[in-house]
């Protein structure tokens, strides 16, 4: 399977039983099965943040936190977490 992420086409081929999860508005392509069977399960996950632009901004903030990891100072990590949590509360729907 391949998924379009921004300007990149990303290929996935996991071991048997694995799953690929991606947003429903993502362009994707399922490759032909060359051996064995393909079993497919579909499900949908609803985000608490309805607006896709807001979701993308939160995703980018999460990426910064993940990429910086423990190299970020405690003060900056705490400030970033405060902003992320506050935006989720403001933009989120219960």
LINJO-V689757 format. One record per residue. N is the residue number from 1. SS is DSSP state (H for helix, E for strand, C for the rest). PSI is psi as a letter, one per 30 degrees, with the letter a starting at -180 (none if undefined). Layout:
n->N ss->SS psi->PSI
n->N ss->SS psi->PSI
//
This chain:
n->1 ss->C psi->l
n->2 ss->E psi->k
n->3 ss->E psi->k
n->4 ss->E psi->j
n->5 ss->E psi->j
n->6 ss->C psi->c
n->7 ss->C psi->g
n->8 ss->E psi->k
n->9 ss->E psi->j
n->10 ss->E psi->k
n->11 ss->E psi->k
n->12 ss->C psi->k
n->13 ss->C psi->j
n->14 ss->C psi->l
n->15 ss->C psi->l
n->16 ss->C psi->k
n->17 ss->C psi->f
n->18 ss->C psi->l
n->19 ss->C psi->l
n->20 ss->C psi->k
n->21 ss->C psi->k
n->22 ss->C psi->l
n->23 ss->C psi->k
n->24 ss->C psi->f
n->25 ss->C psi->g
n->26 ss->C psi->k
n->27 ss->C psi->k
n->28 ss->E psi->l
n->29 ss->E psi->k
n->30 ss->C psi->k
n->31 ss->C psi->l
n->32 ss->C psi->k
n->33 ss->C psi->k
n->34 ss->C psi->f
n->35 ss->C psi->k
n->36 ss->C psi->a
n->37 ss->C psi->l
n->38 ss->C psi->k
n->39 ss->C psi->k
n->40 ss->C psi->k
n->41 ss->C psi->k
n->42 ss->C psi->k
n->43 ss->C psi->l
n->44 ss->C psi->k
n->45 ss->C psi->k
n->46 ss->C psi->k
n->47 ss->C psi->k
n->48 ss->C psi->f
n->49 ss->E psi->j
n->50 ss->C psi->e
n->51 ss->C psi->k
n->52 ss->H psi->f
n->53 ss->H psi->e
n->54 ss->H psi->e
n->55 ss->H psi->e
n->56 ss->H psi->e
n->57 ss->H psi->e
n->58 ss->H psi->e
n->59 ss->H psi->e
n->60 ss->H psi->e
n->61 ss->H psi->e
n->62 ss->H psi->e
n->63 ss->H psi->e
n->64 ss->H psi->e
n->65 ss->H psi->e
n->66 ss->H psi->e
n->67 ss->H psi->e
n->68 ss->H psi->e
n->69 ss->H psi->b
n->70 ss->H psi->f
n->71 ss->H psi->f
n->72 ss->C psi->k
n->73 ss->C psi->l
n->74 ss->H psi->e
n->75 ss->H psi->e
n->76 ss->H psi->e
n->77 ss->H psi->e
n->78 ss->H psi->e
n->79 ss->H psi->e
n->80 ss->H psi->e
n->81 ss->H psi->e
n->82 ss->H psi->e
n->83 ss->H psi->e
n->84 ss->H psi->e
n->85 ss->H psi->e
n->86 ss->H psi->e
n->87 ss->H psi->e
n->88 ss->H psi->e
n->89 ss->H psi->e
n->90 ss->H psi->e
n->91 ss->H psi->f
n->92 ss->E psi->l
n->93 ss->C psi->k
n->94 ss->C psi->none
//
